[in-house]
Amino acid sequence: MNETKPLQINPFKLSQPMGALLCFLGIKNTMPLMHGAIGCASFSKVFFTRHFNDPIAIQTTAVNDITAVIDGGDYSISEAIKNITAKVKPDLVGLFTTGLTETKGDDIKGATFLLKDVQKMVYVHTPDFEGGLESGWARSIEAIIEQLVEKKSQINPTKALLIPNVNFTPLETEKLKEQIALFGFDEVLALPDLSESLDGHLGVKQGALSSGGISIEEIKDLADCQVVITIGGSVKKAGEKLIEKNEFMKHLHFDSVGGLLQSDQFYKALLELQSLKAPHPQVQRWRKRLQDALLDTHFLLGGKKIVIALEYDQALSVGNILNEVGANIVAVVIPNKIVTMEDAFFKNVIIGDMSDVEKEMEDADILISNFHGERITHKLHKVLIPRGFPNYETVGNQLKYDLLYEGSAQFLFEVANKIHH
């Protein structure tokens, strides 16, 4: 892993507050409240509105340079809560910080405590001078678990929880829930659950609050799940936090579920957990289809040089699929340092920006990155497979599916067809 540059020239890194915002949008009737300047919130709102083509609910405490100095955070937070509750009645307000308010050291825990009779709140520290999109999302889940989930000592054997990483599209969360349900679970929940809020359904859109997701009541009762399944290194700790609420819960963790081998491990773990002999026939059928897809696409993709520039959990997932088909992953560029990286098969991991991507692309064929990679591929006459945030050029981002047998097969076809033309 190399990190040589003193600064980022053309970054593709996204901030922790943006990860927190996305997380709170997967909880029903929630108002994400960004404790910071107006610009921070409006940027995030525009960014995700364009990516998902859906209204994004967010409020801000509208701190400016004057109030930042004078006010300890309490006043601007309570004013914001007053303004929010005058118009709508959220089940939860998710309060998260920015660099400005963190540098100053506002006591958001205290502010939340003072307002507890007025409004149910969860607070999380997400300064944008450290971490990134993945950690902002993960920290918010951890805060929700610590502050809302009630301790239990019973287990409901037909209930399971999925904790997805921030790179999961709404459809991927939905498909994973369906696959887990095939193993004898009557109730499969996701925390957070974007499959019911940012999935692009035509609903009664008020846009003032998150439009769907897991409810506060469901979150309170999560500690009686038989199993919590975490996917992606960034959310592993969130699963560990949840089993602290009930020692009888089981925790299954997967770094990724992209490609044949990773999917095999996922299904095998569920079979063992439920003491079953074989998975649902539909699962077996998709496995055969993926095997065939690997055969059909390896003539086109074998030996092709690929650069991946994504958040780490997603890079690992698509990297697994491409590795299996014999593609040559020449470089993986990630936006920030990740602790869980040692175990990956990638030979060349760079913590960097789009200028590093451009350098690596000169003798590569395919780039998998967000739509900012388009300029590079256009200039160098290479192929772009758009993934990650943001993707402003294509519609239907919320319904992309690259996981398990089915999604991996579709992903291979997409990449192979792009090269072919």
ABEGO torsion letter per residue (X at the ends): XBBABABBABBABBBAAAAAAAAAAABBGBBBBBBEBAAAAAAAAAAAAAAAGBBBBBBBAGBBAAAAAABAGAAAAAAAAAAAAAABBBABBBBBBBAAAAAAGBBAAAAAAAAAAABBBBBBBBBAABEBAAAAAAAAAAAAAAAABBBBABBBAABBBBBBBAABBAAAAAAAAAAAAAAGBABBBBOBBAAAAAAGBBBBBAGABBABEBBAAAAAAAAABABBBBBEAAAAAAAAAAAAABAABBBBBBABABEAAAAAAAAAAAAAAAGBABBBAAAAAAAAAAAAAAAAAAAAABGBBBBBBBBAAAAAAAAAAAAAAGBBBABBBBABBBAAAAABABABBBBBBAAAAAAAAAABABBBBBAAAAAAAAAAGBBBBBBEOBBAABBGAAABBABEAAAAAAAAAAAAAAAAX
